[in-house]
Amino acid sequence: MARRCSVTGKGVLVGNNVSHANNKTKRRFLPNLQKATLLSDALGESISLRLTTKGLRTIEHKGGLDAFLMGASNTDLDKKTLRFKKRVAIAVDQK
């Protein structure tokens, strides 16, 4: 499973540990991924995603999962989230 956020797209960064003697060794900066279960109001279902804490705050700021998905570009979402967005769009159109 990739270490990438489903919402923001943040992934692993690389850099160096630098010692006092200026020795450099490679290191990885991992994103703060959390497994979150979010509820869709339109479908009445929940979806489980691996999100960064920034991604969770973004969804809450936009007004919930459904509002975030409707405003998000299709190119910014991964496959699983895009499939869920299409199901939410159909449910919203039917109501």
C-alpha positions in Angstrom: 0.0 0.0 0.0 1.4 3.3 -1.0 2.2 6.0 1.5 0.1 8.6 -0.2 -2.9 10.7 1.0 -6.1 10.1 -1.0 -7.1 13.7 -0.7 -4.0 15.9 -0.8 -1.7 13.6 -2.7 1.1 14.1 -0.2 3.7 11.3 -0.3 7.1 10.4 1.0 9.9 13.0 0.8 13.6 12.3 1.0 16.4 14.3 2.5 19.5 14.1 4.6 20.3 13.7 8.3 23.1 16.1 8.9 25.3 15.4 11.9 27.3 18.0 13.9 30.4 16.8 11.9 28.4 17.6 8.7 28.1 13.9 7.7 25.1 13.3 5.6 23.0 10.2 5.5 19.8 9.6 3.5 16.4 9.7 5.4 12.7 9.7 4.5 10.1 12.1 5.7 6.8 10.1 6.0 3.4 11.8 5.8 1.2 11.7 8.9 -1.3 9.1 7.4 -4.3 8.1 9.5 -6.9 5.5 8.6 -10.2 7.3 8.7 -13.8 6.2 8.1 -15.9 9.0 6.7 -19.7 9.0 6.4 -21.5 10.1 3.2 -24.8 11.9 3.8 -26.1 11.3 0.3 -25.4 7.5 0.3 -25.8 6.8 4.0 -22.6 4.7 3.7 -19.1 5.1 5.0 -15.8 4.9 3.2 -12.5 4.0 4.7 -9.5 6.1 3.5 -5.9 6.7 4.4 -5.6 10.5 4.8 -3.1 12.9 6.2 -4.3 15.0 9.1 -4.3 18.0 6.7 -6.6 16.0 4.4 -9.0 15.4 7.3 -9.0 19.1 8.1 -9.6 20.0 4.5 -12.7 17.7 4.3 -14.1 19.2 7.4 -13.4 22.8 6.2 -15.3 22.1 2.9 -18.4 21.0 4.8 -18.1 17.2 4.9 -17.2 14.3 2.5 -19.9 14.9 0.0 -19.2 18.6 -0.4 -15.5 18.0 -0.7 -16.0 15.4 -3.4 -18.4 17.5 -5.5 -15.9 20.4 -5.5 -12.8 18.3 -6.1 -11.3 17.9 -9.6 -11.3 14.3 -11.0 -7.6 14.5 -11.7 -6.8 15.2 -8.1 -8.5 12.1 -6.7 -7.2 8.5 -6.7 -9.2 5.6 -8.2 -11.1 4.5 -5.1 -12.1 8.0 -4.1 -13.1 8.8 -7.7 -15.4 5.7 -7.8 -17.0 6.9 -4.6 -17.4 10.4 -6.0 -19.3 9.1 -9.0 -21.7 7.1 -6.7 -22.3 10.2 -4.6 -23.0 12.3 -7.7 -25.6 9.8 -8.9 -27.3 9.8 -5.4 -27.3 13.6 -5.3 -28.9 13.8 -8.8 -31.6 11.4 -7.8 -32.7 13.4 -4.7 
